[in-house]
């Protein structure tokens, strides 16, 4: 005879005697309850044992308990106390100990005869059980829930369910295996709790990662919204005193916000698809990413927007029209060669007026050091002060945006590219008195904090001679390799026209026309000089026009003593293995989270969090009496008022890395607020 699989199966065993409906259901439910009890007690014992035969999910097929197992389980049940167990299994307070013991003894009486003659066994025993049940205060069928029959289950497989503590079910129950699939538990099997789970909850399934070799899988729903995991706080510095103890809000200011963002060109993502196997294909679609990016722009609403990895067709077809509708004026510079992406700088004409725009190309034909296609963009903007402030003036603002070479082995190329950008910034931001207007330099520099390239931008000086090229950016460690490219002085040839102070040669040495001023009378003396009266070669002969010579006035010398104005090319000052600049820049971010001291992260290449995106701004340097290896800065014309906090690597991993359904780039955006002094004319 086969026993029912468990509570709620609803099937009568074969050969069940024809009896009244009340007796049939009562005996069937009693057998189901007892069989479920033995099955669960056995599962608990197996879970507490150290046998290697116990499976990780504790799944088992139903089978009738044999004689020895039933005796052992019954004895242990009697020792532990029958009242507590029966109250849990039956979920009713009206089943007494005598009824339970008689039902248990029923199963202990010669199981072999039960299979041979089920009618005789069940007919006599169940009548006695029914008589005992009639003496109770409430009818026995109502206790067992006759009016609400238990639901049917499709399969006979049962498994344990781990639950949290504090639930009302403290002992054990069963659940169909189909609701758990192949779920694994990390807890110790000996302490796994048990509980009734009436229906599967798909939200609790483990997340599925579409690794290579697996079919396309749907992304599992998340319990915590991404905007809560990736929550970024605004850090306000407007009321914090600077090094001199002065608050940043003293005096009228022109305030603006600037965002720097590497938005991940679609072409580059498809060329390196192996870096994004952890992402579902739907979130990598450009339509999905474009909508997310535009929503992010609208949410933060910066006054100046500096973008990197902007694909050219996406820029002209979607980004530029959308940004123009948001009130931006945009400038774009595509990378040289066959590259399809570039840099863009957008500003709001209601806040700034364009003075000049200078695209920067790092490619130089014939120079192996500068044979890469990276670019930059430098804009000079004039802040527009509200009319209500009267006759006031604000200094111009120089904004530079770039995306430096990625190759971790070619730090020499990165230094040369940065020198060209700094020379262009020096030329654009230089005022008539030789000083510089406020500068904001941002972009993807492909260098980590405290690397030689980072220190060069911040400290204004770098001794590079003999340095391994891979060490310049600090992205990777190639010290184990036998051959290492080392930097030699001079880093770039003089034909580049840039000094070791990162300035153009024409900026350091003014031309002859700039240094000499001639009067009109002096220049007229050369009107009848021998050179002026000489017939040019190839001049067309026109009678009465080109066939005559000008008459020399009386009193003019036949020849004018001409001063040798030829000037040799000035020597480019070079230093012995050192490059410098005088822009006084410092970083908006400190690169460590203030709450936990963990490193800030702007991107996660190959799953490793690091910082390669920066916003540098002009700040006046001051003396550092305690430390000589790093400069201190104080607020100058440009003041930092606030910034958008970055995240740690652990938080980004909790959101499935980058990109994710909330952040549609493999970089985080950088956002800062600045204030500029408003002075009387």
Helices and strands as residue ranges (DSSP letters): H 21-48, H 67-80, H 82-90, H 97-108, H 111-116, H 118-134, H 140-143, E 158-159, E 175-176, G 177-179, G 189-191, G 202-204, H 226-229, E 234-236, E 253-262, H 266-271, G 273-276, G 281-284, H 286-300, E 304-311, H 312-314, I 315-319, H 320-325, E 328-334, E 341-348, E 352-361, G 368-370, E 375-383, G 387-389, E 392-393, E 397-403, H 411-429, E 438-444, H 452-459, E 461-463, G 469-471, G 494-496, H 505-508, H 512-515, H 520-524, E 578-580, E 585-587, E 603-605, E 608-610, E 613-618, E 620-622, E 632-634, E 638-644, H 649-654, E 670-677, E 679-680
